[in-house]
Every structure is written in C-alpha cells, then in structure tokens.
Amino acid sequence: MSEISKLEQSLVIKKIDKETVNISINDNEMLMAIVGQFDQNLKSLSKLTDTNVFFRGNSITCKGGKEKLSIFCDAIKFLINKYFLTNIIEKEDIVLSVKKNLEIEESNVKSFKQLIKTPKKSVIARSEKQSEYIKALKESDIIMSLGPAGTGKSFLAVSVAVTLLMEKKIDRVILSRPAVEAGEKLGFLPGDMKEKVDPYLRPLYDALYELFGADKIDKKIEMGEIEIAPLAFMRGRTLKNCFAILDEAQNATETQIKMFLTRIGENSKLVVNGDPSQVDLINKRDSGLIKSRNILQDLKEIKVIEFDHHDVVRHPLVSKIIKAYQNKSIDDKD
C-alpha cells in the first residue's frame, strides 16, 4: 500500500469554516504518538504554526489563518507518514514537520526515501542535504562531509555503517579520530589505549548505543567487529570489507587525511567528517579538511557533501547560533 493510501485511511480533515479545521485520526496509538505526552507535541505545533489547537477524543481542532491551517495540516500528514515508517514520533520531527518544503506527495517524499532501519529506531533524512548524504553513504566508496555541529554527519554515517554490518555486507566498522592532534597527548591519559581514546569518541558511542543498544554494541566491540582506532594507528593498514569513519577531521592534517583515504581496500567505504569552523589544532592553518576537499572534489568517485546551518537538526536555537557566528566572521573580515 502506498504512503498516500495509508494516509487517506488514517485521517479525515474537515473544514469547519474559513479559520477552523477538524482532523480525525482513527488509530489511537498513532494519535497518542502525534499528540505527545501531556499534549506536548500539539503544544509545540501550535506555537510553531501560530495557531490555536484543541484536542478531544480522536480529533484535533485547529484555528488560524488559511496559510497557517495549511501548514498545520501538512505537519500532521508528515507526522502520520513518519509514524507509519518508524512507529515513533520524536521531538525533532515536530520542528521538521512544519518546514514548507516537506509536502507529503507520493512523487516527492524525499525525506522518507533514504530510510535507515536499525534495531532500536528508524532514521529518516531531516533535510534534502541529509537525504543526499545518506544516498552517498549507501552508493559511494569515499564520502567527505563538511558542515557545522548538529547536521547529522556522524550520526548518519554510524547508522549506515552498523546497518551494513548487521546485514553482513561488511565485516567491520572502524571508528577513528585524530585525538592526539586535538590538544591532548594520549600518553598522559590514564588507562589502556581504548580507555585513552574512548572520551574522544563519545559522540560516536552515543550514536551506536542509541541506534543499536549498549549490550549489542559492546559485544561487537569485544568480537572486533567494531574497532576503535586512533588515526595515527591507521598508517600502513589496508582496509578490506569494512566501513571506516574518520570523525572530527578538521583536526587532521592534509597528510593524515591522505593517509586515511589511501587505506581503502576491496569492498570498503571511507567517510571523512568534519566542521571547518571548529579546528582545535594549535595552528589552525594545519587543518587539512578544506585543503583535502579542494584537492578531491573533482574526482567523480568521491562524493563531497557540504552542510550549513539550514541542515541543523538539533534544537532550533543551534541553527541560529551557527548563523550568528558565521555573520560575525563575515563582519570581522570586512
């Protein structure tokens, strides 16, 4: 059954008057997911669309101007489609649902085309650029993604990598990061190498645990199917049947990124992620991320994805903060 058919069977939208619509949802579990605990999702939708929303029984009543009502109804349609695919509605989905470019049409469901199904949750693209990125992660052998924090660079790469591992399409996932160059020397930290590196890789661990569960991930780490490898330890290796992610690549030099990329072997994918605006190196000019992008972007076999503040999927304020810093940087140059 198509998403449009499911949508039509799940809700009825009735126009009461010029400023009022009534939305009935016939699936109670879906209704509760959309409404949210203590009606929190509806309250957020009401605020985001500048409408007055009332909830009773299995129906939602919305009051507002014509355009605002249209946005609200499109948001509900989006959330229903999201629930069909993932069986869950998250806080981020509420913000995403009111974006004007996300109209639910059978010929234009870009946000749902690149669905990633994991044991604990299903992940969808939350922007057109994320959809392009997921497609690249699935189809290209080498991917470079550049952009600010909160755009899903690491989270989506980990999602695709471990999904391929679970499907036995690869033998290993390798997570790497240039921890030594980020201002701390590993030798001065307590513990063995894994304990030294783990704090630097915590964001990747968080993604792994959120998507696949701590027990399952810890077991795969013990078995060597998921490997934690400092960037310096990648030298001299050939990576076969694996998916390797170099995170925080803005803190790697051009030579180090070249070394990482030239490790690629048969049936492998390499991903280089970084935020050029957050270089931790003492000499920021040593960062090789932008230099490597400029060198490699014309190679058709290498897919380069560049995110900006519009693609931020964390708290809406994060996008505004990033934009403010970008504007300040432009003013300083002037």
C-alpha positions in Angstrom: 0.0 0.0 0.0 1.4 3.4 -0.9 2.1 6.1 1.7 -0.8 8.2 0.2 -3.3 5.3 0.6 -2.2 4.8 4.2 -2.5 8.5 4.8 -6.1 8.6 3.4 -7.2 5.7 5.5 -5.7 7.2 8.7 -7.2 10.6 8.9 -10.1 12.8 7.9 -9.7 16.5 7.6 -12.9 18.6 7.6 -13.0 22.4 7.1 -15.4 23.8 9.6 -15.1 27.4 8.5 -12.5 29.8 7.0 -10.4 29.7 10.1 -11.1 26.2 11.6 -10.3 22.7 10.6 -11.0 19.4 12.4 -8.6 16.5 12.0 -9.8 13.0 13.0 -7.2 10.2 13.4 -8.6 6.6 13.5 -5.6 4.9 15.0 -5.4 5.5 18.8 -1.7 4.6 19.1 -0.8 6.9 16.2 -2.9 9.6 17.7 -1.2 9.4 21.1 2.2 9.5 19.4 1.3 12.6 17.4 -0.3 14.4 20.4 2.6 13.5 22.7 2.8 13.1 26.4 0.7 15.7 28.2 -0.2 17.0 24.7 3.3 18.4 24.4 3.7 17.8 20.6 0.4 19.6 19.9 1.5 22.5 22.0 4.8 22.7 20.1 2.9 22.5 16.8 0.6 25.2 17.9 3.5 27.5 18.8 5.4 26.8 15.6 2.4 27.4 13.3 1.0 30.2 15.4 -2.4 28.5 15.6 -4.8 27.6 18.4 -5.1 23.8 18.8 -7.6 21.8 20.8 -7.7 18.0 21.4 -10.6 15.9 22.3 -11.3 12.2 21.8 -9.8 11.1 18.5 -9.9 14.6 16.9 -7.8 17.7 16.8 -9.3 21.1 16.1 -7.1 23.9 14.8 -7.9 27.6 14.4 -5.9 30.1 12.5 -5.4 31.9 9.1 -5.7 30.0 5.8 -2.0 29.6 5.3 -1.3 28.6 8.9 -4.0 26.0 8.8 -2.5 24.6 5.6 0.9 24.3 7.3 -0.6 22.7 10.4 -2.5 20.1 8.2 0.7 19.3 6.2 2.6 18.9 9.5 0.0 16.3 10.7 0.3 14.5 7.4 4.1 14.4 7.7 3.9 13.0 11.2 1.5 10.3 10.2 3.8 9.2 7.4 6.7 9.3 9.8 4.8 7.1 12.3 3.9 4.6 9.5 7.6 4.2 8.7 9.3 4.3 12.1 6.5 3.7 14.7 7.7 6.7 16.7 7.4 10.4 16.8 10.3 12.3 18.2 10.7 16.0 19.3 12.8 16.7 16.2 10.0 15.5 14.0 7.7 18.3 15.2 10.0 21.0 14.1 10.8 19.2 10.8 7.1 18.7 10.1 6.4 22.4 9.7 9.1 23.1 7.1 7.3 24.3 4.0 9.3 22.2 1.6 8.2 18.9 3.2 4.8 18.4 1.5 3.6 14.8 1.5 3.2 13.9 -2.1 3.8 10.4 -3.5 6.1 11.8 -6.1 8.0 13.9 -3.6 8.6 12.1 -0.3 12.4 12.9 -0.3 12.6 12.8 3.5 11.4 9.1 3.5 13.3 7.8 0.6 16.5 7.3 2.5 15.1 5.4 5.5 17.7 3.6 7.7 16.2 0.8 9.8 18.1 -0.1 12.9 17.2 -2.4 15.8 16.1 0.4 18.2 14.7 3.0 15.8 14.4 4.0 12.2 16.2 7.1 10.9 14.9 9.4 8.1 16.6 12.3 6.4 15.6 15.6 8.0 16.7 17.8 5.2 17.3 17.4 1.4 21.0 17.6 2.1 20.8 14.8 4.6 18.9 12.7 2.0 21.7 13.3 -0.4 24.2 12.3 2.2 22.5 9.0 3.1 22.3 8.2 -0.6 26.1 8.9 -0.9 26.8 6.7 2.2 25.0 3.8 0.5 26.3 4.2 -3.0 29.8 5.9 -2.9 33.1 4.4 -1.7 34.5 7.6 -0.3 32.4 10.4 1.1 33.5 13.7 2.6 31.0 15.7 4.6 31.7 19.2 5.9 29.5 21.4 8.0 28.5 22.6 11.4 27.6 20.6 14.5 24.1 19.1 14.6 23.8 18.4 10.9 23.9 14.6 11.4 27.3 13.9 9.8 28.5 11.4 12.3 25.1 10.1 13.4 24.0 9.2 9.9 27.4 7.7 9.0 27.3 5.4 12.0 23.7 4.5 11.2 24.5 3.3 7.7 27.8 1.7 8.8 26.4 -0.6 11.5 23.3 -1.4 9.5 25.6 -2.8 6.8 27.4 -4.7 9.5 24.2 -6.2 10.8 23.2 -7.2 7.3 26.7 -8.9 6.9 27.5 -6.8 3.9 30.8 -5.8 5.6 32.9 -7.5 8.3 34.0 -4.5 10.4 33.2 -0.9 11.3 36.2 1.3 12.2 35.7 4.5 14.1 38.7 6.8 14.1 39.5 10.3 15.3 42.7 12.5 15.4 42.7 12.6 19.2 46.4 13.3 19.5 46.2 16.5 17.5 43.2 17.9 19.3 45.2 19.4 22.1 45.7 16.4 24.4 48.5 13.8 24.3 47.2 10.3 24.8 50.2 9.2 26.7 49.4 11.5 29.6 45.9 10.0 30.0 45.3 7.0 32.3 44.3 3.5 31.2 45.0 1.4 28.1 44.6 2.7 24.6 40.9 2.1 24.4 40.4 3.9 27.7 42.5 6.8 26.4 40.6 7.1 23.1 37.1 6.5 24.3 36.4 10.0 25.6 37.3 11.5 22.2 34.9 9.1 20.5 32.0 9.5 22.9 29.7 11.1 20.3 30.1 8.0 18.1 29.4 5.7 21.1 26.3 7.7 21.8 25.0 7.2 18.3 25.9 3.5 18.4 24.0 2.9 21.7 21.0 5.0 20.7 20.6 3.0 17.4 21.6 -0.5 18.4 21.7 -0.8 22.2 24.7 -0.9 24.5 24.8 -4.7 25.0 24.8 -5.5 21.3 27.4 -2.8 20.5 29.7 -3.8 23.4 29.6 -7.4 22.2 30.6 -6.4 18.7 33.4 -4.3 20.1 34.7 -7.3 22.1 34.5 -9.5 18.9 36.4 -6.9 16.9 33.5 -6.2 14.5 33.5 -2.6 15.7 37.0 -1.2 16.2 38.1 2.0 17.8 41.3 3.1 16.2 43.2 6.4 16.7 44.0 8.0 13.4 47.8 7.6 14.0 47.2 3.8 14.2 45.7 3.6 10.7 49.1 4.0 9.0 50.3 1.0 7.0 46.9 -0.8 7.0 44.7 -1.9 4.1 41.0 -1.7 5.0 39.0 -4.5 3.3 35.3 -5.4 3.8 34.8 -2.5 6.2 33.2 0.8 6.8 35.7 3.3 8.3 34.7 6.7 9.7 37.2 9.5 10.4 35.4 11.9 12.7 36.4 15.4 13.6 38.6 15.5 10.5 39.1 19.3 10.9 41.8 18.3 13.4 43.7 16.2 11.0 46.4 17.5 8.7 46.2 17.2 4.9 48.9 14.4 5.1 46.9 12.5 7.7 43.6 12.7 5.6 45.5 11.5 2.6 46.9 8.6 4.6 43.4 7.6 5.8 41.8 7.7 2.4 44.6 5.7 0.8 43.9 2.8 3.2 40.8 1.9 1.2 40.7 -1.7 0.0 38.2 -4.1 -1.6 34.5 -3.8 -0.6 35.2 -0.8 1.7 33.7 2.6 2.3 35.6 5.5 3.9 33.9 8.6 5.4 35.6 11.8 6.4 33.5 14.1 8.6 34.5 17.5 10.0 33.5 21.0 10.9 35.9 23.6 9.4 34.7 26.2 11.9 35.8 24.1 15.0 39.5 23.4 14.5 41.3 22.5 17.8 44.8 22.5 16.4 47.2 25.0 17.9 48.0 26.2 14.4 44.6 26.2 12.7 46.2 26.5 9.3 47.5 22.9 9.8 43.9 21.6 9.3 43.7 19.6 6.2 40.0 19.2 5.8 39.3 22.2 3.4 42.6 21.5 1.6 41.6 17.9 1.0 38.1 18.9 -0.1 39.6 21.3 -2.7 42.0 18.7 -4.0 39.5 15.8 -4.2 36.2 17.4 -5.1 36.6 17.0 -8.8 37.1 13.2 -8.6 33.7 11.8 -9.6 34.3 8.7 -7.4 34.5 10.8 -4.3 31.2 12.4 -3.1 31.5 15.7 -1.2 28.5 16.9 0.9 28.6 20.3 2.4 26.0 21.2 5.1 25.1 24.6 6.5 23.0 26.0 9.4 19.8 25.2 7.5 20.6 21.4 7.9 21.0 21.6 11.7 18.6 19.1 13.3 19.3 19.7 17.0 17.5 22.4 19.0 16.3 25.1 16.6 18.4 27.6 18.5 21.6 25.8 17.4 21.0 26.9 13.8 20.6 30.5 14.9 23.8 30.3 17.0 25.8 28.9 14.0 24.4 31.6 11.7 25.2 34.4 14.2 28.8 33.2 14.4 29.0 33.0 10.6 27.7 36.5 10.3 30.2 37.7 12.9 33.1 36.1 11.0 32.0 37.8 7.8 31.8 41.2 9.6 35.3 40.7 11.0 36.7 40.1 7.5 35.1 43.3 6.3 
